[in-house]
Amino acid sequence: MDKLYYSIFFVLILFFSACSSGKKAFQQGDYYQAVLKSVNRLRQNPTHKKSRETLKQSYPLAVETLERSAINAISSDSPFKFKESLRAYEQVNSMYEEIRRSPGALRVVPNPKDFYTKVAELKEKAADESYEAGLNALQRDTREDAKRAYYLFSDVKRFVPGYKDVNNKLDEAKFRATLKVVIEQIPVPTRYDLSARFFQDKIEEYLHTQFRGSQFVRFYTPEEAERDQLPYVDHFLRLQFDDFVVGKTLLERNTESVSKDSVKVGKVTLEDGTKIDAYSTVYAKVTINKKEVKSNGLFSMQVFDGNTNAVLTHRKFNGEYVWTSRWGSFKGDERALSDDQLKACKREEATPPPPQDLFIEFTRPIYNQLTGAINRFYSRY
């Protein structure tokens, strides 16, 4: 009941917050947000009085403020004055679109203002300034400047798709901004009749398709690095097993005498001929066998600087998998056994999985630790 009460209370808070949020934004001087929130409220309830009043007051102030901001930006010495002006005019257009999609808002503002012609002109100028800034950033020839160039060229493409050679410049900036990491996976020693290919393939698949730590990090196998003729390598990511054991078997056998009191063993006849249940203690000797097949390993991750060969990080990860079989036998009365003992006695000794399967199982926790560590380390790049 308490949970239901608090859930309803929380929903009501959100509801009344949504109702009054347009007014609050207006009071804080955020006229643009006041317009959007009141329009959204009127889309749900076209006659909502507070939202109608908020929209009526905030819309002309929002247009005036944004238009002044756009004009001031163009008059300034800002290196991105056209982009700043464009952003302000696009906000006016955004209000125009939101109002047009709200019948309730249109009743309050029947003729919203738009700057689509102005925006089209500014996009060309904004593309020019961002393109030149991107070229200048590329000339400085650092990874951070290449990242900046990539974002600037992305702006250019957003403003004017197909502008000059922006697609080529985007590719160039992305390549120069990207940290190039070659993965070195050391093979499992041949004295073990095992293959680590499945484990290694999973790691490569993660690094190629699932890694989300940074868009400016790319992993290559040695073959891919050679194929792409990488001009340089920033990092070498070396992965290998330091040690592992597969199929270490431990066998336990426990034999004990057990008994249980007050167990119905039959019926007895009293002197008057009445038959009643007879109870007694029953006994048994039970043997429970337990076989454990343990597999574990220690895995190493090292990152080396491609220029100095300095070790940037060195982590180790443990993995373990224990396969268990439990079975038993008994002599005597099975009613003396516990439920668990009886279940064990009904089972036969199971055959453990083959070594290759055991190897795969103990590498699963290593994989989870490893991918998490790689993601955290390279998220800074």
N, C-alpha and C positions, 0 to 999 in steps of 0.2 A: 504493500500500500504506500509506504514511504517513497519507494522508487517511482511509482506512478505519479505521486504528488509532485516530486521534484522534476520529473520529466515534463509534466504539464506546466509547471511554474517556469521552466527554462524556455519552453516553446512560447509562452505568453510574453516573456521578456523580449525574445527575438521579434515577436510580432509587433509589440509596441515600439521597439527600437526602430524597426523598419518603417513604421508609420511616422515617426518623428525625426528620422535621420536627415531628411531633406531640410527641415527647418534648422537643425543643429548645424549642418554644413553652411547654411546661409549665415547664421549668426557668427560663425568662425571666419567668414569672409571668403569661403571657398564656393564661389558662385557657380562654377562649372559643375562641381559635384552635386551642389544643391539642385541644379537643373536636372541632371541625370537621375538622381534619386526620386525627385518629385514626379518626373515623367514616368519612371518605372512604377511608382505607386499608382499613378492615374491609369496606367495600362491595366492594373488589376482592379481598380475601383475608379471609374471615370468621374465620379462626383465627389471624390474625397476632398473635403473643404480645405484642410490644412495644406495639402499638396498643391491645390489650385492656387492658393494664396502665395505659397512659397515660389511656385513657378512664375507667377505674375511678377513678383518682386525680383527674383534672381536672374531671369533670362536676360533682360536688357543690360543688367550690370555685368553678366558673364560675357555677353557680346562686346560690350564697351571695353572691358578689361582685356580680353584676348586680342581685340583689334589694336588697341593701344600697344600691347606687348609686341605684336607683329611689326607694327610701324617702327617702334623704338629699336627692335632688333636690326632691321634693315639700315637704320641710321647709325648703328654702332660700329665699332672697329672689331667686333668679334670675328674670328676666322671662320665661324660657321653661322653667320648671321642669317643666311637664307634658310638654312635648316631650322633654326630657331623660329624664324618667322613662319615657315611652313607648318611647323608643329602647332602654332597658335591658330592659324587659319583652319587646319584640319580639325581642331577641337570645335571650332564654330560649326564646321560641316557635320561633325559627329552629333552635335546637338540638333542640327537640322534634321538629320536622318531619324534620330530617336523620337523627336516630336512628330514627324510625319507618320511614324508607325504607332502613334498613340492617339486615338480619337479624342480621349479626354483632354490630352495636352493641346491638341489642335484647337479645341474650343477656347483655350486660354491664350494661345499664341497661334492665330490663324495664318500668319505670314512669317514663318521663321526665315532667318537670313542665311544665305550660303555664299561661299567664296570659291566655287569650283573653278571658275576661269582664272582667278588669282593663283590658286593652288597649282594648276597646270603650268603656269609661267614659272612659279617658284621651284617646282620640281626640277626643271632644267638647270636653273642656277644652283640649286642645292647639290645636284649631281656634279656640276662643274667643280664646286669648291671641295666636295668630299673626294672626288677623283684626284685632284691635285694634291690634297693632303695625304691621300693614300700613296701616291708616287713618292712624295717626300719622305714618308715613313719607311718605305721600302729601301730607299737609298741609305738609310742609317744602318741597315744590315745587322739588326739584332733580332732575337726571337720575339721580344716584347714589342718592338716596333713593327715586326711582321704581323703580329696579332692585331695591333692597332690598324694596320693597313687592311687586314682582312675584314674587320668590322666596317671600316670606311667604304671599302669596295662593295660590301653587302648593302650599305645604305644607298650607294649609287645604283645598284641593281634594283633596289626597292623603289627608288625615285623614278628611274627611267630604265626599264628592262631593255637590254641590247645596247646600252650606251657604250660607244666606242669599242674597246677591247676588254671591257670590264670582266667578262667571264674568264679570259686568260689571266688577267691580273688577280682575280680571286684565287685561281688555282695556284698561281705563283706565290701569293702571300700565304696561302694555307700550307703549302709545302715548306716554305722557309720558316713558318711559325711552328711547325709540327716537330716535336721531339721524336727522333727515330730510334727505336729500340729493337735490337736484334735478340731473339730468344735462342739461347743455347741450352738444349735439353740433353743432358748427359745420359747415354744409354745405360740400362741396367746391366751389371756385369754378366758376361756370357756363362759363367759357371752355374748360374741359376737357370733352370729350364722354364723361364717365365718371360712374358712380353709385357712391357710397360706402354705399349703403343696406345692402348685404349685410354690410359690415364693421360699420356702426353697429347693425344688428339683432343681430349676434353679441354685441356689447358689452352691449346692453340685456338680451339673453337671459341672459348671464352674471350681470349684476347683479341680475336679478329671480329667477333660479332656481338659480344655482350658487354664488353668493357665500356663503362660510362663515366669513368673518373675525370676525363678531360677530352674535349674534341681535338685538342692539339697534341695528342700523343698517338703514335701509330706503332704497332708491333709487327716485326717482320721475322719470318724464319730465315735462316742463312740462305736457303735457296731463293726466297723471294727478294732478299737484299741483292743477291748476285744478278737475278733476272732484271730487277729494276735499275741496276747499276747505280746504287746509292753513292752519291759523292762523298758522304761521310756518315758515321754512326755516332749518335750522342751517347747511348747507353748499351751495354750488354747485360741482358738478364739471364743469369746462369742458374739452371734448375737441376738438381740431382738428388738421388738418394744417398745419404751418408751411410745408412745401415738399415737392414730389415731382416726379419725372420718370418718365414711362412710355414705354418703347420707344426708348431711346437705342441706336442701332445702331453696332456696330464690326465692321469687316470686315478680316480678315487673309488674305493670300495668300502662300504660301511655295512656291517652285519650286526643286528641287534635282536634281542628277544622282546616281543611285545605282547601285551595282554589287554583285555577289555572286560570290565566287570558288568554284571547285570545284563547279559546277553541271553535272549530267549533261545533255549536249546531243545525245547519240546514241551510235552504235557505230562502231568502226573495225575493219578487217580486217588482221590481221598477215600477214607474208610466208608463214607456214605455214598461213594460212587461218583461224586462230582469230579469233573476233570478241570484242572487249572493249568495255566502256563507255568513252565519251569524255567528258571533263570540260573545262569552260572557264569563263571569266568572262562573266557576262551583264550587260547595261546597260539602264538606263531613265531617263527624265526624268519626274519626278512633281511634280504641283502639288496642294497641300493647301489648301483654303479653310476658313476658320473664321469663322462669323458669331455674334456675341454681341449679344443684345438685353437691355439692362440697364434695370431699373426699381427705383427706390428712393425713399424718402421719410423725412421727419422729422416725428414726431408729438408733440404737446404735451398734457400733462395738468396742469391747474391746479385747486387747491381753494381756494375763497374762503369766508371766514367770512360767514354770512348776515346778521349784525348789523353788523359793522364793515367788511365788504368787504376785509379784510386777506387777503393771500395766505398760506395755511397750508402749501402745498407746491407746487413747480413742477418737473415732471420732463419729460425729452425722451427719445424712443425712436426708434432708427433701424431701418429695415427695407430689405432688398434681395433682389431675385430676378434671376438671370441665366439667360436661356434661351440654349442653345447649339446650333448646327447645324454639322456638320463633314462635308465631302464633298471629292472630289478626282477627278483624271484623270491619265493617264500615257501616255507614248509609249515603245515599246521592249518589252523582255521583262518580263512581270509577275513572273517569278521573282526579279528583282532587288529587288522591293519587300519591305518588312517586312510582317508579318501586319497590323499596325495600319494601314499605308499601303494595303494591299490592301482591307481592310474599308472604309476611307474612300472608295476609288475605286469601290466597288460601291454607294455611297449617292448619292442625288441631293440637291440643296439642298432643305431642308424649309421650309415656310411657318411663320413664328412665330405664336403664339397671338394672338388679338385683344387690343387694349389693355385692355379690361375684365378679361379673364382675368389679364393681367400685373399689373394693379392689385391684384386679389384676392391673387395670390401674394406680392407684396412686403409686404402688410399682415399676413400670417400671423405672422411673428416679432414684429411690433409688437403684435399682439393678445396674444401670450404674455407679453411684457414688461409690457404695460399692466395686464392682469388680475392679474399677480403683484404689481405695485406697489400697486394699489388694495387688494388683500387685505391686504398688509402694513401699509399706512397706516391702514386702518379697523379692523384687529384690536385696536387700542388702545382703541377705543370700545365 
